[in-house]
Amino acid sequence: MTKLDDIILGAGSKFVTVKFIKKDGSERVLNGRLGVTKHLKGGACTVDLNRFVVIYDVKNEGYRSINRETILSVTLDGVTYE
């Protein structure tokens, strides 16, 4: 089976729901998209893209970095992968 972070990266511009463990240890569910560039302000990305997936959170209207190792499940096109 494909790794969960690969499913997210393969989603393209589709909406994806990601359930993961935050840095403080709490669980979070995020609904967002990859490839959103409308809100970028310039500058270089300082996030280690080998460890994190950067996704645009549509509810909170901001970019979020998700640690690839803490992803619990991904929902894409109505199918949930764990």
The 8 nearest C-alpha neighbors of each residue, nearest first, counted from 0:
[[1, 2, 3, 80, 81, 6, 5, 4],
 [2, 0, 3, 5, 6, 4, 80, 81],
 [1, 3, 5, 4, 0, 6, 81, 7],
 [4, 2, 6, 5, 1, 73, 7, 72],
 [3, 5, 7, 6, 2, 67, 8, 52],
 [6, 4, 8, 2, 3, 7, 9, 1],
 [7, 5, 9, 3, 4, 8, 10, 2],
 [8, 6, 4, 10, 5, 9, 3, 15],
 [7, 9, 5, 10, 6, 4, 11, 33],
 [10, 8, 6, 7, 11, 5, 4, 12],
 [11, 9, 7, 8, 13, 12, 6, 15],
 [10, 12, 9, 13, 33, 8, 34, 32],
 [11, 13, 33, 32, 34, 10, 14, 35],
 [14, 12, 10, 11, 32, 15, 33, 75],
 [15, 13, 32, 31, 12, 30, 16, 75],
 [14, 16, 75, 31, 30, 74, 32, 13],
 [17, 15, 30, 74, 29, 73, 31, 18],
 [18, 16, 73, 29, 28, 72, 19, 15],
 [17, 19, 28, 72, 71, 27, 70, 73],
 [20, 18, 70, 71, 69, 27, 26, 17],
 [19, 21, 26, 69, 25, 24, 27, 70],
 [22, 20, 24, 25, 23, 26, 19, 27],
 [21, 23, 24, 20, 25, 66, 69, 65],
 [24, 22, 21, 25, 20, 26, 27, 19],
 [25, 23, 21, 22, 20, 26, 27, 19],
 [26, 24, 21, 20, 23, 27, 22, 19],
 [27, 25, 20, 19, 21, 24, 28, 18],
 [28, 26, 19, 18, 20, 29, 21, 25],
 [29, 27, 18, 17, 19, 30, 16, 26],
 [28, 30, 17, 16, 31, 27, 56, 18],
 [31, 29, 16, 15, 56, 57, 17, 28],
 [32, 30, 56, 55, 57, 14, 15, 54],
 [33, 31, 14, 55, 54, 12, 13, 15],
 [34, 32, 54, 12, 35, 11, 55, 31],
 [33, 35, 12, 36, 32, 11, 54, 55],
 [36, 34, 33, 37, 55, 32, 38, 12],
 [35, 37, 39, 38, 34, 33, 55, 40],
 [38, 36, 39, 35, 40, 34, 55, 61],
 [39, 37, 36, 40, 35, 61, 62, 60],
 [40, 38, 36, 41, 37, 35, 42, 62],
 [41, 39, 38, 42, 37, 36, 43, 44],
 [42, 40, 39, 43, 44, 38, 36, 37],
 [43, 41, 44, 40, 39, 45, 46, 38],
 [42, 44, 45, 41, 46, 40, 39, 47],
 [43, 45, 46, 42, 47, 48, 41, 53],
 [44, 46, 43, 47, 48, 42, 64, 51],
 [47, 45, 44, 48, 51, 64, 50, 53],
 [46, 48, 49, 50, 51, 45, 44, 52],
 [49, 47, 51, 50, 46, 52, 53, 45],
 [48, 50, 47, 51, 52, 67, 46, 66],
 [51, 49, 48, 47, 67, 66, 52, 68],
 [50, 52, 66, 48, 65, 67, 64, 49],
 [51, 53, 65, 64, 48, 54, 67, 66],
 [54, 52, 64, 63, 65, 51, 62, 55],
 [53, 55, 33, 63, 62, 32, 31, 56],
 [54, 56, 62, 31, 32, 61, 57, 63],
 [57, 55, 31, 61, 60, 58, 59, 62],
 [58, 56, 60, 31, 59, 55, 30, 61],
 [59, 57, 60, 56, 30, 31, 29, 61],
 [58, 60, 56, 57, 61, 62, 55, 29],
 [61, 59, 57, 56, 58, 55, 62, 38],
 [62, 60, 56, 55, 59, 63, 57, 38],
 [61, 63, 55, 54, 56, 53, 64, 60],
 [64, 62, 54, 53, 55, 65, 61, 56],
 [65, 63, 53, 52, 51, 54, 66, 62],
 [66, 64, 52, 51, 67, 53, 63, 70],
 [65, 67, 51, 68, 69, 50, 52, 64],
 [66, 68, 51, 69, 50, 70, 65, 4],
 [69, 67, 66, 70, 50, 51, 71, 65],
 [70, 68, 20, 19, 66, 67, 71, 21],
 [71, 69, 19, 67, 68, 72, 18, 20],
 [72, 70, 19, 18, 81, 69, 73, 20],
 [73, 71, 81, 18, 80, 17, 70, 79],
 [72, 74, 17, 80, 79, 16, 18, 3],
 [73, 75, 79, 16, 78, 15, 77, 80],
 [74, 76, 15, 77, 78, 73, 79, 16],
 [77, 75, 78, 74, 15, 14, 13, 79],
 [76, 78, 75, 74, 79, 15, 16, 73],
 [79, 77, 74, 75, 76, 80, 73, 81],
 [78, 80, 74, 73, 75, 77, 81, 72],
 [81, 79, 73, 72, 74, 78, 3, 75],
 [80, 72, 71, 73, 79, 3, 70, 74]]
